[in-house]
Amino acid sequence: MLAYLYLLLGELIMKTHDNELHLDTKSFLVSETDAKGVITFANEDFCKFAGYSLNEMIGRPHNIVRHPDMPKAAFADLWTTIKAGKRWRGFVKNLSKNGSYYWVYATVFPFKSCDGSNGYISCRRKISDMEAEKYTALYKQMKSEEK
Ligand SMILES: Cc1cc2nc3c(=O)[nH]c(=O)nc-3n(C[C@H](O)[C@H](O)[C@H](O)COP(=O)(O)O)c2cc1C
């Protein structure tokens, strides 16, 4: 009984101090949007980390997963790049529905759907602890310089 309580307490402390979710090397998080950034598809991995069901995601703007630590300039660069028809790659910290967060390395690119409409796809992979540290510091600096 005591051991069980000890375990519960340990888990509670872990959750309070670290609400980061970690991708593994096989994680591959995909989402698809229309030309305005409204989600039209998300695969199982992305739903799992975002904490939303596919039905909850479809039709919502992609900024539902935006983390407040992300600087505006990162997304301004993303949109300028993909609207110019180019591929964008970058490090992104995302927010889950339950308030947890997770880091990804994202590749976002334009595509034409089978019905002829234009949209965008993002594929996300795990990043290293060193990259997470580096981008945490960089984005903190960028946020502090925002007006
Ligand atoms: C295909 C695609 C995937 C995107 N993925 C993310 C994402 O994972 N996280 C995120 O915060 N924004 C993502 N965005 C950018 C959002 O559309 C949005 O610009 C960003 O969340 C900033 O929101 P805001 O413009 O309301 O500040 C994505 C955009 C596209 C087109």
The ligand as an SDF file (V2000), in Angstrom:
LIG
                    3D

 31 33  0  0  0  0  0  0  0  0999 V2000
    0.7270   22.4080  -43.2360 C   0  0  0  0  0  0  0  0  0  0  0  0
    0.8790   23.3370  -42.0610 C   0  0  0  0  0  0  0  0  0  0  0  0
    1.2860   22.8250  -40.8400 C   0  0  0  0  0  0  0  0  0  0  0  0
    1.4270   23.6560  -39.7380 C   0  0  0  0  0  0  0  0  0  0  0  0
    1.8300   23.1030  -38.5570 N   0  0  0  0  0  0  0  0  0  0  0  0
    1.9040   23.8620  -37.4650 C   0  0  0  0  0  0  0  0  0  0  0  0
    2.2530   23.2910  -36.2150 C   0  0  0  0  0  0  0  0  0  0  0  0
    2.5410   22.0970  -36.0900 O   0  0  0  0  0  0  0  0  0  0  0  0
    2.3080   24.1200  -35.1380 N   0  0  0  0  0  0  0  0  0  0  0  0
    2.0100   25.4510  -35.2120 C   0  0  0  0  0  0  0  0  0  0  0  0
    2.0500   26.1240  -34.1890 O   0  0  0  0  0  0  0  0  0  0  0  0
    1.7030   26.0180  -36.4010 N   0  0  0  0  0  0  0  0  0  0  0  0
    1.6470   25.2640  -37.5120 C   0  0  0  0  0  0  0  0  0  0  0  0
    1.3280   25.8360  -38.7170 N   0  0  0  0  0  0  0  0  0  0  0  0
    1.2200   27.3080  -38.7840 C   0  0  0  0  0  0  0  0  0  0  0  0
   -0.1580   27.8180  -38.3880 C   0  0  0  0  0  0  0  0  0  0  0  0
   -0.9830   27.8540  -39.5190 O   0  0  0  0  0  0  0  0  0  0  0  0
   -0.0790   29.2320  -37.7890 C   0  0  0  0  0  0  0  0  0  0  0  0
    0.5060   30.1320  -38.7020 O   0  0  0  0  0  0  0  0  0  0  0  0
    0.7690   29.2780  -36.4780 C   0  0  0  0  0  0  0  0  0  0  0  0
    0.2840   28.3420  -35.5600 O   0  0  0  0  0  0  0  0  0  0  0  0
    0.7770   30.6730  -35.8330 C   0  0  0  0  0  0  0  0  0  0  0  0
   -0.5140   31.0110  -35.4910 O   0  0  0  0  0  0  0  0  0  0  0  0
   -0.9790   32.5350  -35.5300 P   0  0  0  0  0  0  0  0  0  0  0  0
   -0.7110   32.9910  -36.9380 O   0  0  0  0  0  0  0  0  0  0  0  0
   -2.4230   32.5070  -35.1940 O   0  0  0  0  0  0  0  0  0  0  0  0
   -0.1410   33.2310  -34.5150 O   0  0  0  0  0  0  0  0  0  0  0  0
    1.1690   25.0390  -39.8420 C   0  0  0  0  0  0  0  0  0  0  0  0
    0.7780   25.5640  -41.0890 C   0  0  0  0  0  0  0  0  0  0  0  0
    0.6440   24.7300  -42.1810 C   0  0  0  0  0  0  0  0  0  0  0  0
    0.2410   25.3100  -43.5120 C   0  0  0  0  0  0  0  0  0  0  0  0
  1  2  1  0
  2  3  1  0
  2 30  2  0
  3  4  2  0
  4  5  1  0
  4 28  1  0
  5  6  2  0
  6  7  1  0
  6 13  1  0
  7  8  2  0
  7  9  1  0
  9 10  1  0
 10 11  2  0
 10 12  1  0
 12 13  2  0
 13 14  1  0
 14 15  1  0
 14 28  1  0
 15 16  1  0
 16 17  1  0
 16 18  1  0
 18 19  1  0
 18 20  1  0
 20 21  1  0
 20 22  1  0
 22 23  1  0
 23 24  1  0
 24 25  2  0
 24 26  1  0
 24 27  1  0
 28 29  2  0
 29 30  1  0
 30 31  1  0
M  END
$$$$
